[in-house]
Amino acid sequence: MAEDLPGVLILDIGGTHGVLENLAALLKKHFHLITMKEFLENKKEMSKKIQSVFVFECRPTIDQELLESLPNLKVIGNSGVGVDHLDLKMISNFGVKVTNTPHAVADPTADMAMTLMLASARRLVEGNVVHFPGS
């Protein structure tokens, strides 16, 4: 069944820089996952299957060499808000679209901002420090 699905290139599953395992499980429902290692071991066959690259924590690096080796690439999906780590002009020269998740962390970011403002206004960090006589 995975062979019928469009191929997506990812750095790896798990480990230090790989896609989180629960995210990989979700991706597997819609894509045939191809790790960078699998791709490099069999570029000729794998390059034709890959239609998408999923960038997780700025990896894999999208450069001209990679783009030239993926003739059927249609889209690069970035799992974060920003795309400043991607050369959009170079990518668009290959006819490839770039997507991202602009609202994925909006609520948690707002929550953290409010927390920091309240903590600062109420001097919570200073109040949390315990001072003992003679210390």
Helices and strands as residue ranges (DSSP letters): G 2-4, E 7-10, H 21-28, E 32-35, H 36-41, H 43-49, E 50-55, H 64-68, E 75-78, H 88-93, E 97-99, H 106-121, H 124-128
